[in-house]
Amino acid sequence: MDEVIETKELNLKEKLVDKNWKNRVEGYKELTDLIQTSDTNLEDIYQSYNIELFLDDNNAIALEKACLLYTSPSPRDYAAS
């Protein structure tokens, strides 16, 4: 029987590639929150994580969270022009 690793024991990068879909969902949520934080350097995020690869997730629930991550707006999207 496969042992499920607790999400708290994994760092973000490990969550995003974990074989357990629940851990990937947690990773997608965590990365979405990170992107939506105003002091996050988005360039670093997009260089560190190939977000488009997450759109190939084979679990429907995880894929939905990956799509939300991919389309999530950044606070900079609302900056005055």
C-alpha positions in Angstrom: 0.0 0.0 0.0 1.3 3.4 -0.9 2.1 5.7 2.0 0.6 9.2 1.6 3.1 11.9 2.6 1.6 14.7 4.7 1.4 17.9 2.7 3.0 19.8 5.5 6.2 17.7 5.1 6.6 18.8 1.5 8.0 22.0 0.1 6.2 23.8 -2.7 8.3 22.3 -5.5 7.7 18.8 -4.1 4.0 19.4 -3.8 3.7 20.4 -7.5 5.2 17.2 -8.8 4.0 14.8 -6.1 2.2 11.6 -7.4 -0.7 12.3 -4.9 -3.2 14.6 -6.6 -4.2 16.1 -3.2 -0.6 17.3 -2.6 -0.5 18.8 -6.1 -3.8 20.6 -5.4 -2.3 22.1 -2.3 0.8 23.1 -4.3 -1.3 24.8 -7.0 -3.3 26.7 -4.3 -0.1 27.8 -2.5 1.5 29.0 -5.8 -1.7 30.9 -6.7 -1.6 32.6 -3.3 2.1 33.4 -3.9 1.3 35.0 -7.3 -1.5 37.1 -5.8 0.8 38.5 -3.1 1.8 42.0 -4.1 5.4 41.8 -3.1 6.1 38.6 -5.1 8.5 38.9 -8.0 6.5 37.3 -10.8 9.5 37.0 -13.0 11.1 34.7 -10.5 8.0 32.7 -10.2 7.6 32.2 -13.9 11.3 31.3 -14.2 11.2 28.8 -11.3 8.0 27.0 -12.3 6.8 26.0 -15.8 3.2 26.7 -15.0 2.0 25.6 -18.4 3.1 22.0 -17.6 0.6 21.9 -14.8 -2.2 22.1 -17.4 -1.4 18.5 -18.3 -2.4 17.1 -14.9 -4.4 13.9 -15.3 -6.6 14.4 -12.2 -9.7 16.5 -12.9 -9.7 18.3 -9.5 -6.0 19.0 -9.7 -6.4 20.2 -13.3 -9.1 22.6 -12.3 -6.8 24.1 -9.7 -4.0 24.3 -12.2 -6.3 26.2 -14.6 -7.2 28.6 -11.9 -3.5 29.1 -11.2 -2.8 29.7 -14.8 -5.5 32.3 -15.2 -5.2 33.9 -11.7 -4.7 37.6 -11.9 -1.8 39.3 -10.2 -2.4 42.5 -8.1 -0.3 44.2 -10.7 -3.0 43.5 -13.2 -5.2 46.0 -11.4 -2.5 48.7 -11.1 -3.6 52.1 -12.4 -2.5 52.7 -15.9 
